[in-house]
Amino acid sequence: MKKRDVVKSNELFNEIIQKGKRISNKYFVICMMKKDIQMNNYGIAVGTKVGNAVTRNKIKRQMRNIIDHNIELFPNYHNYIIICKKDVLDISFKEMENELVTLLTNKGDKQ
């Protein structure tokens, strides 16, 4: 994931979370909002309940890697915020990737 693909402003980050469409499963919540430009932007949120800074940064690195390898699953013209839940600590990297891919392809439990 390149720097140009990151949601940079705090206002936009919060707007996507508050007003965007949500899909979720046991491990992730994905908030998405349509936009006019063809390029997608991504944000990753890992709360302090998930672990200490080292753990949260590890999860963010893994999520960026998963996004890079599955970029074709994300439809164009959208901003995405991926929120990781605490249960993500209990699964391996491969399971994390499978859960995110399943959520994106099946559109998860709509909320």
N, C-alpha and C positions, 0 to 999 in steps of 0.2 A: 504494500500500500504506500503510494507516494505521498509526500507532504501536501501536494495540491489536492489530494483526494480526502483530506481530513476536514471535518466540520470545525472551523476555527473559532467562531464567535459564540460566546456564552448565550447570547440572546437567541440565536438560531438553534443552538443545542436544546435550550429549554422549550422553544416553540415546537420543535419536532416532537419532543416528549409529550407536551401537553395537548397538541392539536393533531398529531399524526395518527395514522391507523396502526393498531397494535396486533401483533401475533405473538403467541407465547407457548412455551412448554415448561417442563420442570426446571430447566437449566437456564433458559434465555428468555428475554422479552425483546422483540424487535419492533421499534417504532419507525414508521416510514412516512414520508411526506413527498408528494409530487413537486417538481420544480420545472422551470422552463428550459434550462440548459441540459444538453444530452449527457454530460458527464455526471457520474454519481459521486456523492460525498458520504463519508462514513465517520461515525463517532463510536467510541467504545467506553462504556461506563462500568466500573467495578467498584461497588460500595465498600466502605470500611468494615462492614460486618463480614466480608468475605475473608479477610486476613490482613496481615501486615503489609507494608509497602512492597516488600520483596515478592510476596505471593501475588499481590494485585498486578504488579508490573509483569510478572511471568505470564499471568493469564492474558493480559493485554497483548504481549508479544505473540502468544499462541493464537489469539483471535486475529491479529493482523496477518499471520501466516495462513490461517484458514481462509480468510477473505481473499488473499492473493491467489490461492490455489482453486478457489471456487467462484471467481469473479463473474463468470458467465451466468450464474444462478440469480444474480441481482439484476432486476429489470432496470433499464436506463431511465433517465429523467426522475430520479428519486434521491432524497437524502435519507440516510439510515443511521439510527442510533441502536447499538446492540448493548443491552444491559445484561450483565452476567449475575445470576443468582448464586447464593451460597452453596447450593448443591453441586455446582460445577467443580468444587474441590474433590468430590468423591469419584470423579471419572477420569479416565486417561485422556491423553491428547486425541487419540484416534476416535474414542467414543464422543468426545467433545465435537470433533469435526462431523461425525455421523449425525449427531443430534441437531447441529446447526443446519446441515444440508437437508435433513428430513423436515425441519421446521420451514425452511425456505421453499421446498418443493411441494409440501402438503399445505402450506399456509397455516399450519398449527391450529390450536384452539383459539378461535377468534374471540377477542374481548372488546 
